[in-house]
């Protein structure tokens, strides 16, 4: 199914399934937790549809991390949850482009604007809301290029096939050196995006999962989370 795991699961360590877009953050959190507790979490990554399917069907996942709105509608039942932070929408520009500010959305010379699928991707939904709430949608609509995911928007930017594209800050921080620049968009322009971690009610390693959630509440974990754009 295209999942990536970091090692063999242990009865004494939590199995964490997370959206692939948060891989570097979760890796950093897991490393800090392992150093602190001596327990190395087993990590699984994929798109959120696959992550939630695995969590529901495998009986091996203890904790899921991703967008709260998606997880709340997934059918998963959680014993405990914790909000890590709020996802932030970004307008990014290709390295060879000539634009560098949010006002570029209003420039008729910007003919191609990439965005993730607003139906299936939370940051695509946020991008559409931002365009609508700032009154830009009528003029921008003919120029929008909808793709499936945030990584695909990035691919278009790197290939210089679009003038700008909507991404999220956590993703951008990992690839900023390949972009021409980016602007963090005003969060009042779209509905809040809550990124959460939840311990499954039927988690096989319930105690270990609750210990990991407790770690996520520490100052050490919060500093890691903030450094990754939440």
Secondary structure, 3 states (H helix, E strand, C coil): CCCEECCCCCCCCCEEEEEHHHHHHHHHHHHHHHHHHCCCCEEEEECHHHHHHHHHHCCCCCEEEEEHHHHHCCCCCEEEEEEEEECCEEEEEECCCCCCCHHHHHCCCCCCEEEECCCCCHHHHHHHHHHHHCCCHHHHHHHEEEECCHHHHHHHHHCCCCCEEEEEHHHHHHHHHHEEEEEECCHHHCCCCEEEEEEECCCCCHHHHHHHHHHHCCHHHHHHHHHCCC
